[in-house]
Amino acid sequence: MAVPAELGVRQPLPGVVDEEVLPLARRFGDRKAATLRVAVPPARRIPLALVLAVCAVSTGAPFARWAAPAPPIAIATLRVAFAAVLLLGAGWREAGGLRRIAPRDRPLVVLSGVLLGIHFGLWIASLSFTSTAASVALVSTSPIFAAVFGTLLGDRVARRELAGIAIASAGFAVLAGGDWRAGGDALLGDGLALCGAACGAAYLVVGRRLRSAVPLLPYLGMVNAIAAVGLAVAGLTVGAPLAALPAQSYVACAGAALFASFIGHSLLNAAVRTTPTHLVALAVLGEPIGSSLIAWIAFGERPPANAVLGGAIVLAGIAVGFVRRQAAPAPAPIGA
């Protein structure tokens, strides 16, 4: 799943976590924007871009499901490794800009990569225990954790954000209560998804200053590479294999990196250049729905009633507290 880099506390594009936001739209828009405006009427272009973006980012969790029986930590490692290759390949011309990172900030880059790796490791592990609907809804709560962490840096949490947190907490209770009554490991999966959301938010808060100071694609490629190395070391420590996995595992991990991270979030960046940010943010909240539908169709995984109701309440809380109306299009969000 996926997180915008400048989310911090005030970024009005929640739920884009999960995963690496790739602003290839910057180049795509610069070169072809005029052609697109002529070829496709704005009234049709904007909804199509958002629909395609949500469909693409919604493939992240189903691809992780398909990568089984590979261990979750191996799936996370391969996904961020493939993403690092895509990012560094797309941004190699700007790689020299990484030298602008001050020596005192380099430990923050490493910490950002470690947090990103933990985010993916925990979230993908959660899919082994709880439903796709519950996992993706809970990992989409990064804006809430970012607001909480932001208070440690002196940011103020507005009343509207507090209201959103309260509503989302009610959704957590519905999800957890249903999973508690159902027994099994579903509650563990819910906890892993929430911890993954917290690590994703911490990753954003730690790296938000760096992302505005260096070229984005090389930076994201570097932190994904650091995440891959950290996850690989952790996997080897616990005896999780990275080699000799089923072919479908490698294909699924590459698909998640390409479609969910590379294509999906690039389209979101393209959409936010011509669409009010709050509309893009609301569209992003469709990711848990899309992921659940894909998992239902592909794997016969019918979402539990408590996951549907609780997830809807969680997403409503995010929408109430963290989606803000803007009169004019905002700059493209950047992130991981």
Contacts in CASP RR format, 6 or more apart in sequence:
PFRMAT RR
TARGET T0000
AUTHOR 0000-0000-0000
METHOD contacts of the structure
MODEL  1
MAVPAELGVRQPLPGVVDEEVLPLARRFGDRKAATLRVAVPPARRIPLAL
VLAVCAVSTGAPFARWAAPAPPIAIATLRVAFAAVLLLGAGWREAGGLRR
IAPRDRPLVVLSGVLLGIHFGLWIASLSFTSTAASVALVSTSPIFAAVFG
TLLGDRVARRELAGIAIASAGFAVLAGGDWRAGGDALLGDGLALCGAACG
AAYLVVGRRLRSAVPLLPYLGMVNAIAAVGLAVAGLTVGAPLAALPAQSY
VACAGAALFASFIGHSLLNAAVRTTPTHLVALAVLGEPIGSSLIAWIAFG
ERPPANAVLGGAIVLAGIAVGFVRRQAAPAPAPIGA
1 15 0 8 1.000
1 17 0 8 1.000
1 18 0 8 1.000
1 19 0 8 1.000
1 57 0 8 1.000
1 60 0 8 1.000
1 61 0 8 1.000
1 123 0 8 1.000
1 136 0 8 1.000
1 139 0 8 1.000
1 140 0 8 1.000
1 287 0 8 1.000
2 15 0 8 1.000
2 16 0 8 1.000
2 17 0 8 1.000
2 18 0 8 1.000
2 19 0 8 1.000
2 20 0 8 1.000
2 21 0 8 1.000
2 57 0 8 1.000
2 260 0 8 1.000
2 261 0 8 1.000
2 265 0 8 1.000
2 287 0 8 1.000
3 15 0 8 1.000
3 16 0 8 1.000
3 17 0 8 1.000
3 18 0 8 1.000
3 19 0 8 1.000
3 21 0 8 1.000
3 119 0 8 1.000
3 142 0 8 1.000
3 200 0 8 1.000
3 201 0 8 1.000
3 203 0 8 1.000
3 204 0 8 1.000
3 335 0 8 1.000
3 336 0 8 1.000
4 11 0 8 1.000
4 13 0 8 1.000
4 16 0 8 1.000
4 21 0 8 1.000
4 204 0 8 1.000
4 333 0 8 1.000
4 334 0 8 1.000
4 335 0 8 1.000
5 21 0 8 1.000
5 204 0 8 1.000
5 207 0 8 1.000
5 208 0 8 1.000
5 211 0 8 1.000
5 216 0 8 1.000
5 333 0 8 1.000
5 334 0 8 1.000
5 335 0 8 1.000
5 336 0 8 1.000
6 204 0 8 1.000
6 208 0 8 1.000
6 211 0 8 1.000
6 212 0 8 1.000
6 333 0 8 1.000
6 334 0 8 1.000
6 335 0 8 1.000
7 13 0 8 1.000
7 14 0 8 1.000
7 16 0 8 1.000
7 142 0 8 1.000
7 143 0 8 1.000
7 146 0 8 1.000
7 201 0 8 1.000
7 204 0 8 1.000
7 208 0 8 1.000
7 333 0 8 1.000
7 335 0 8 1.000
8 146 0 8 1.000
8 149 0 8 1.000
8 150 0 8 1.000
8 155 0 8 1.000
8 201 0 8 1.000
8 204 0 8 1.000
8 205 0 8 1.000
8 208 0 8 1.000
9 146 0 8 1.000
9 147 0 8 1.000
9 149 0 8 1.000
9 150 0 8 1.000
9 151 0 8 1.000
9 155 0 8 1.000
9 157 0 8 1.000
9 161 0 8 1.000
10 155 0 8 1.000
11 143 0 8 1.000
11 146 0 8 1.000
11 333 0 8 1.000
12 277 0 8 1.000
12 278 0 8 1.000
12 281 0 8 1.000
12 322 0 8 1.000
12 323 0 8 1.000
12 324 0 8 1.000
12 326 0 8 1.000
12 330 0 8 1.000
13 268 0 8 1.000
13 272 0 8 1.000
13 277 0 8 1.000
13 280 0 8 1.000
13 281 0 8 1.000
13 284 0 8 1.000
13 333 0 8 1.000
14 140 0 8 1.000
14 142 0 8 1.000
14 143 0 8 1.000
14 281 0 8 1.000
14 284 0 8 1.000
14 285 0 8 1.000
14 318 0 8 1.000
14 322 0 8 1.000
14 323 0 8 1.000
15 140 0 8 1.000
15 141 0 8 1.000
15 142 0 8 1.000
15 143 0 8 1.000
15 281 0 8 1.000
15 284 0 8 1.000
15 285 0 8 1.000
15 287 0 8 1.000
15 318 0 8 1.000
16 57 0 8 1.000
16 265 0 8 1.000
16 268 0 8 1.000
16 284 0 8 1.000
16 333 0 8 1.000
16 335 0 8 1.000
17 119 0 8 1.000
17 139 0 8 1.000
17 140 0 8 1.000
17 142 0 8 1.000
17 197 0 8 1.000
17 200 0 8 1.000
17 336 0 8 1.000
18 57 0 8 1.000
18 60 0 8 1.000
18 119 0 8 1.000
18 120 0 8 1.000
18 123 0 8 1.000
18 139 0 8 1.000
18 140 0 8 1.000
18 260 0 8 1.000
19 57 0 8 1.000
19 60 0 8 1.000
19 83 0 8 1.000
19 120 0 8 1.000
19 256 0 8 1.000
19 260 0 8 1.000
19 261 0 8 1.000
19 265 0 8 1.000
19 336 0 8 1.000
20 83 0 8 1.000
20 87 0 8 1.000
20 220 0 8 1.000
20 221 0 8 1.000
20 224 0 8 1.000
20 257 0 8 1.000
20 261 0 8 1.000
20 262 0 8 1.000
20 265 0 8 1.000
20 335 0 8 1.000
20 336 0 8 1.000
21 220 0 8 1.000
21 261 0 8 1.000
21 265 0 8 1.000
21 266 0 8 1.000
21 268 0 8 1.000
21 269 0 8 1.000
21 333 0 8 1.000
21 334 0 8 1.000
21 335 0 8 1.000
21 336 0 8 1.000
22 86 0 8 1.000
22 87 0 8 1.000
22 90 0 8 1.000
22 217 0 8 1.000
22 220 0 8 1.000
22 261 0 8 1.000
22 262 0 8 1.000
22 265 0 8 1.000
22 266 0 8 1.000
22 269 0 8 1.000
23 216 0 8 1.000
23 217 0 8 1.000
23 266 0 8 1.000
23 269 0 8 1.000
23 332 0 8 1.000
23 334 0 8 1.000
23 335 0 8 1.000
24 90 0 8 1.000
24 217 0 8 1.000
24 262 0 8 1.000
24 266 0 8 1.000
24 269 0 8 1.000
25 266 0 8 1.000
25 267 0 8 1.000
25 269 0 8 1.000
25 270 0 8 1.000
25 273 0 8 1.000
25 332 0 8 1.000
26 269 0 8 1.000
26 332 0 8 1.000
28 266 0 8 1.000
28 270 0 8 1.000
29 36 0 8 1.000
29 270 0 8 1.000
29 273 0 8 1.000
36 45 0 8 1.000
37 45 0 8 1.000
40 48 0 8 1.000
42 274 0 8 1.000
45 274 0 8 1.000
46 271 0 8 1.000
46 274 0 8 1.000
46 275 0 8 1.000
46 279 0 8 1.000
49 267 0 8 1.000
49 270 0 8 1.000
49 271 0 8 1.000
49 275 0 8 1.000
50 267 0 8 1.000
50 268 0 8 1.000
50 271 0 8 1.000
50 275 0 8 1.000
50 279 0 8 1.000
50 280 0 8 1.000
50 283 0 8 1.000
51 283 0 8 1.000
52 264 0 8 1.000
52 267 0 8 1.000
53 264 0 8 1.000
53 265 0 8 1.000
53 267 0 8 1.000
53 268 0 8 1.000
53 271 0 8 1.000
53 283 0 8 1.000
53 284 0 8 1.000
54 283 0 8 1.000
54 284 0 8 1.000
54 286 0 8 1.000
54 287 0 8 1.000
54 290 0 8 1.000
55 290 0 8 1.000
56 259 0 8 1.000
56 260 0 8 1.000
56 263 0 8 1.000
56 264 0 8 1.000
56 267 0 8 1.000
57 260 0 8 1.000
57 264 0 8 1.000
57 265 0 8 1.000
57 268 0 8 1.000
57 284 0 8 1.000
57 287 0 8 1.000
58 260 0 8 1.000
58 286 0 8 1.000
58 287 0 8 1.000
58 289 0 8 1.000
58 290 0 8 1.000
58 291 0 8 1.000
58 293 0 8 1.000
58 294 0 8 1.000
59 255 0 8 1.000
59 256 0 8 1.000
59 259 0 8 1.000
59 260 0 8 1.000
59 291 0 8 1.000
59 294 0 8 1.000
60 256 0 8 1.000
60 259 0 8 1.000
60 260 0 8 1.000
60 291 0 8 1.000
61 127 0 8 1.000
61 132 0 8 1.000
61 135 0 8 1.000
61 136 0 8 1.000
61 291 0 8 1.000
61 294 0 8 1.000
61 295 0 8 1.000
62 132 0 8 1.000
62 291 0 8 1.000
62 294 0 8 1.000
62 295 0 8 1.000
62 298 0 8 1.000
62 299 0 8 1.000
63 252 0 8 1.000
63 253 0 8 1.000
63 255 0 8 1.000
63 256 0 8 1.000
63 259 0 8 1.000
63 260 0 8 1.000
64 72 0 8 1.000
64 75 0 8 1.000
64 79 0 8 1.000
64 124 0 8 1.000
64 127 0 8 1.000
64 252 0 8 1.000
64 256 0 8 1.000
65 127 0 8 1.000
65 132 0 8 1.000
65 295 0 8 1.000
65 298 0 8 1.000
65 299 0 8 1.000
65 301 0 8 1.000
66 248 0 8 1.000
66 252 0 8 1.000
66 298 0 8 1.000
66 299 0 8 1.000
67 75 0 8 1.000
67 78 0 8 1.000
67 248 0 8 1.000
67 249 0 8 1.000
67 252 0 8 1.000
67 253 0 8 1.000
67 256 0 8 1.000
68 75 0 8 1.000
68 128 0 8 1.000
68 249 0 8 1.000
69 246 0 8 1.000
69 249 0 8 1.000
70 78 0 8 1.000
70 245 0 8 1.000
70 246 0 8 1.000
70 249 0 8 1.000
70 253 0 8 1.000
71 235 0 8 1.000
71 240 0 8 1.000
71 241 0 8 1.000
72 121 0 8 1.000
72 124 0 8 1.000
72 125 0 8 1.000
72 127 0 8 1.000
72 128 0 8 1.000
73 121 0 8 1.000
73 124 0 8 1.000
73 125 0 8 1.000
73 231 0 8 1.000
73 234 0 8 1.000
73 235 0 8 1.000
73 238 0 8 1.000
73 240 0 8 1.000
74 235 0 8 1.000
74 240 0 8 1.000
74 241 0 8 1.000
74 242 0 8 1.000
74 245 0 8 1.000
74 249 0 8 1.000
75 124 0 8 1.000
75 249 0 8 1.000
75 252 0 8 1.000
75 253 0 8 1.000
76 117 0 8 1.000
76 120 0 8 1.000
76 121 0 8 1.000
76 123 0 8 1.000
76 124 0 8 1.000
76 125 0 8 1.000
76 231 0 8 1.000
77 228 0 8 1.000
77 231 0 8 1.000
77 232 0 8 1.000
77 235 0 8 1.000
77 242 0 8 1.000
78 242 0 8 1.000
78 249 0 8 1.000
78 250 0 8 1.000
78 253 0 8 1.000
78 254 0 8 1.000
79 120 0 8 1.000
79 124 0 8 1.000
79 253 0 8 1.000
79 256 0 8 1.000
79 257 0 8 1.000
79 261 0 8 1.000
80 116 0 8 1.000
80 117 0 8 1.000
80 120 0 8 1.000
80 224 0 8 1.000
80 225 0 8 1.000
80 227 0 8 1.000
80 228 0 8 1.000
80 231 0 8 1.000
80 257 0 8 1.000
81 224 0 8 1.000
81 225 0 8 1.000
81 228 0 8 1.000
81 232 0 8 1.000
82 253 0 8 1.000
82 254 0 8 1.000
82 255 0 8 1.000
82 256 0 8 1.000
82 257 0 8 1.000
82 258 0 8 1.000
83 221 0 8 1.000
83 224 0 8 1.000
83 257 0 8 1.000
83 261 0 8 1.000
83 262 0 8 1.000
84 221 0 8 1.000
84 222 0 8 1.000
84 224 0 8 1.000
84 225 0 8 1.000
84 227 0 8 1.000
84 228 0 8 1.000
86 257 0 8 1.000
86 258 0 8 1.000
86 261 0 8 1.000
86 262 0 8 1.000
87 217 0 8 1.000
87 218 0 8 1.000
87 220 0 8 1.000
87 221 0 8 1.000
87 224 0 8 1.000
88 95 0 8 1.000
88 217 0 8 1.000
88 218 0 8 1.000
88 221 0 8 1.000
88 222 0 8 1.000
88 225 0 8 1.000
89 217 0 8 1.000
90 217 0 8 1.000
91 215 0 8 1.000
91 217 0 8 1.000
91 218 0 8 1.000
92 218 0 8 1.000
94 215 0 8 1.000
94 217 0 8 1.000
94 218 0 8 1.000
95 215 0 8 1.000
95 218 0 8 1.000
96 215 0 8 1.000
96 218 0 8 1.000
97 214 0 8 1.000
97 215 0 8 1.000
97 218 0 8 1.000
98 214 0 8 1.000
98 215 0 8 1.000
98 218 0 8 1.000
98 219 0 8 1.000
98 222 0 8 1.000
100 213 0 8 1.000
100 214 0 8 1.000
101 109 0 8 1.000
101 210 0 8 1.000
101 213 0 8 1.000
101 214 0 8 1.000
105 209 0 8 1.000
105 210 0 8 1.000
108 206 0 8 1.000
108 207 0 8 1.000
108 210 0 8 1.000
109 207 0 8 1.000
109 210 0 8 1.000
109 219 0 8 1.000
109 222 0 8 1.000
109 223 0 8 1.000
109 226 0 8 1.000
110 226 0 8 1.000
111 206 0 8 1.000
112 203 0 8 1.000
112 206 0 8 1.000
112 207 0 8 1.000
112 210 0 8 1.000
112 223 0 8 1.000
112 226 0 8 1.000
113 203 0 8 1.000
113 223 0 8 1.000
113 224 0 8 1.000
113 226 0 8 1.000
113 227 0 8 1.000
114 226 0 8 1.000
114 227 0 8 1.000
114 230 0 8 1.000
115 199 0 8 1.000
115 200 0 8 1.000
115 202 0 8 1.000
115 203 0 8 1.000
115 206 0 8 1.000
116 199 0 8 1.000
116 200 0 8 1.000
116 203 0 8 1.000
116 223 0 8 1.000
116 224 0 8 1.000
116 226 0 8 1.000
116 227 0 8 1.000
116 336 0 8 1.000
117 199 0 8 1.000
117 227 0 8 1.000
117 228 0 8 1.000
117 230 0 8 1.000
117 231 0 8 1.000
118 196 0 8 1.000
118 199 0 8 1.000
119 196 0 8 1.000
119 197 0 8 1.000
119 199 0 8 1.000
119 200 0 8 1.000
119 203 0 8 1.000
120 227 0 8 1.000
120 231 0 8 1.000
121 196 0 8 1.000
121 231 0 8 1.000
122 192 0 8 1.000
122 193 0 8 1.000
122 195 0 8 1.000
122 196 0 8 1.000
122 199 0 8 1.000
123 135 0 8 1.000
123 139 0 8 1.000
123 192 0 8 1.000
123 193 0 8 1.000
123 196 0 8 1.000
123 197 0 8 1.000
125 189 0 8 1.000
125 192 0 8 1.000
126 135 0 8 1.000
126 138 0 8 1.000
126 139 0 8 1.000
126 189 0 8 1.000
126 190 0 8 1.000
126 191 0 8 1.000
126 192 0 8 1.000
126 193 0 8 1.000
126 196 0 8 1.000
127 135 0 8 1.000
128 189 0 8 1.000
129 185 0 8 1.000
129 186 0 8 1.000
129 188 0 8 1.000
129 189 0 8 1.000
129 192 0 8 1.000
130 179 0 8 1.000
130 185 0 8 1.000
130 186 0 8 1.000
130 187 0 8 1.000
130 188 0 8 1.000
130 189 0 8 1.000
130 190 0 8 1.000
130 192 0 8 1.000
130 193 0 8 1.000
130 307 0 8 1.000
131 186 0 8 1.000
131 292 0 8 1.000
131 301 0 8 1.000
131 303 0 8 1.000
131 304 0 8 1.000
131 307 0 8 1.000
132 291 0 8 1.000
132 292 0 8 1.000
132 295 0 8 1.000
132 301 0 8 1.000
132 303 0 8 1.000
133 288 0 8 1.000
133 291 0 8 1.000
133 292 0 8 1.000
133 295 0 8 1.000
133 303 0 8 1.000
133 304 0 8 1.000
133 307 0 8 1.000
133 308 0 8 1.000
133 311 0 8 1.000
134 175 0 8 1.000
134 179 0 8 1.000
134 186 0 8 1.000
134 189 0 8 1.000
134 190 0 8 1.000
134 193 0 8 1.000
134 303 0 8 1.000
134 304 0 8 1.000
134 307 0 8 1.000
134 311 0 8 1.000
135 189 0 8 1.000
135 190 0 8 1.000
135 193 0 8 1.000
136 193 0 8 1.000
136 287 0 8 1.000
136 288 0 8 1.000
136 291 0 8 1.000
136 292 0 8 1.000
137 175 0 8 1.000
137 288 0 8 1.000
137 307 0 8 1.000
137 310 0 8 1.000
137 311 0 8 1.000
137 314 0 8 1.000
137 315 0 8 1.000
138 172 0 8 1.000
138 175 0 8 1.000
138 190 0 8 1.000
138 191 0 8 1.000
138 193 0 8 1.000
138 194 0 8 1.000
138 197 0 8 1.000
138 311 0 8 1.000
138 314 0 8 1.000
139 193 0 8 1.000
139 194 0 8 1.000
139 196 0 8 1.000
139 197 0 8 1.000
140 197 0 8 1.000
140 285 0 8 1.000
140 287 0 8 1.000
140 288 0 8 1.000
140 314 0 8 1.000
140 315 0 8 1.000
140 318 0 8 1.000
141 168 0 8 1.000
141 194 0 8 1.000
141 197 0 8 1.000
141 314 0 8 1.000
141 318 0 8 1.000
142 197 0 8 1.000
142 198 0 8 1.000
142 200 0 8 1.000
142 201 0 8 1.000
142 204 0 8 1.000
143 201 0 8 1.000
143 318 0 8 1.000
143 322 0 8 1.000
144 164 0 8 1.000
144 165 0 8 1.000
144 168 0 8 1.000
144 197 0 8 1.000
144 201 0 8 1.000
144 318 0 8 1.000
144 322 0 8 1.000
145 197 0 8 1.000
145 198 0 8 1.000
145 200 0 8 1.000
145 201 0 8 1.000
145 202 0 8 1.000
146 201 0 8 1.000
146 204 0 8 1.000
146 205 0 8 1.000
147 155 0 8 1.000
147 157 0 8 1.000
147 161 0 8 1.000
147 165 0 8 1.000
147 322 0 8 1.000
148 157 0 8 1.000
148 165 0 8 1.000
148 201 0 8 1.000
149 201 0 8 1.000
149 202 0 8 1.000
149 205 0 8 1.000
150 157 0 8 1.000
150 205 0 8 1.000
151 157 0 8 1.000
153 205 0 8 1.000
157 165 0 8 1.000
160 320 0 8 1.000
160 321 0 8 1.000
161 321 0 8 1.000
161 322 0 8 1.000
163 317 0 8 1.000
163 320 0 8 1.000
163 321 0 8 1.000
164 317 0 8 1.000
164 318 0 8 1.000
164 320 0 8 1.000
164 321 0 8 1.000
164 322 0 8 1.000
165 317 0 8 1.000
165 321 0 8 1.000
167 313 0 8 1.000
167 316 0 8 1.000
167 317 0 8 1.000
167 320 0 8 1.000
167 321 0 8 1.000
168 313 0 8 1.000
168 314 0 8 1.000
168 316 0 8 1.000
168 317 0 8 1.000
168 318 0 8 1.000
170 313 0 8 1.000
171 309 0 8 1.000
171 310 0 8 1.000
171 311 0 8 1.000
171 313 0 8 1.000
171 314 0 8 1.000
172 190 0 8 1.000
172 194 0 8 1.000
172 310 0 8 1.000
172 314 0 8 1.000
174 306 0 8 1.000
174 309 0 8 1.000
174 310 0 8 1.000
174 311 0 8 1.000
174 313 0 8 1.000
175 190 0 8 1.000
175 306 0 8 1.000
175 307 0 8 1.000
175 310 0 8 1.000
175 311 0 8 1.000
175 314 0 8 1.000
176 187 0 8 1.000
176 190 0 8 1.000
177 306 0 8 1.000
178 186 0 8 1.000
178 304 0 8 1.000
178 306 0 8 1.000
179 186 0 8 1.000
179 187 0 8 1.000
179 190 0 8 1.000
179 304 0 8 1.000
179 306 0 8 1.000
180 187 0 8 1.000
182 304 0 8 1.000
182 306 0 8 1.000
200 336 0 8 1.000
203 336 0 8 1.000
204 335 0 8 1.000
204 336 0 8 1.000
210 219 0 8 1.000
211 219 0 8 1.000
211 334 0 8 1.000
211 335 0 8 1.000
212 334 0 8 1.000
216 334 0 8 1.000
216 335 0 8 1.000
220 335 0 8 1.000
220 336 0 8 1.000
223 336 0 8 1.000
224 336 0 8 1.000
232 242 0 8 1.000
235 242 0 8 1.000
236 242 0 8 1.000
268 280 0 8 1.000
268 284 0 8 1.000
268 333 0 8 1.000
269 332 0 8 1.000
269 333 0 8 1.000
269 334 0 8 1.000
270 332 0 8 1.000
271 280 0 8 1.000
271 283 0 8 1.000
272 280 0 8 1.000
272 329 0 8 1.000
272 330 0 8 1.000
272 331 0 8 1.000
272 332 0 8 1.000
272 333 0 8 1.000
273 329 0 8 1.000
273 331 0 8 1.000
273 332 0 8 1.000
274 329 0 8 1.000
275 329 0 8 1.000
276 325 0 8 1.000
276 326 0 8 1.000
276 327 0 8 1.000
276 328 0 8 1.000
276 329 0 8 1.000
276 330 0 8 1.000
277 324 0 8 1.000
277 326 0 8 1.000
277 329 0 8 1.000
277 330 0 8 1.000
277 333 0 8 1.000
278 323 0 8 1.000
278 324 0 8 1.000
278 325 0 8 1.000
278 326 0 8 1.000
281 319 0 8 1.000
281 322 0 8 1.000
281 323 0 8 1.000
282 319 0 8 1.000
282 323 0 8 1.000
285 315 0 8 1.000
285 318 0 8 1.000
285 319 0 8 1.000
285 323 0 8 1.000
286 315 0 8 1.000
288 311 0 8 1.000
288 315 0 8 1.000
292 301 0 8 1.000
292 303 0 8 1.000
292 307 0 8 1.000
292 308 0 8 1.000
295 301 0 8 1.000
296 302 0 8 1.000
296 303 0 8 1.000
END
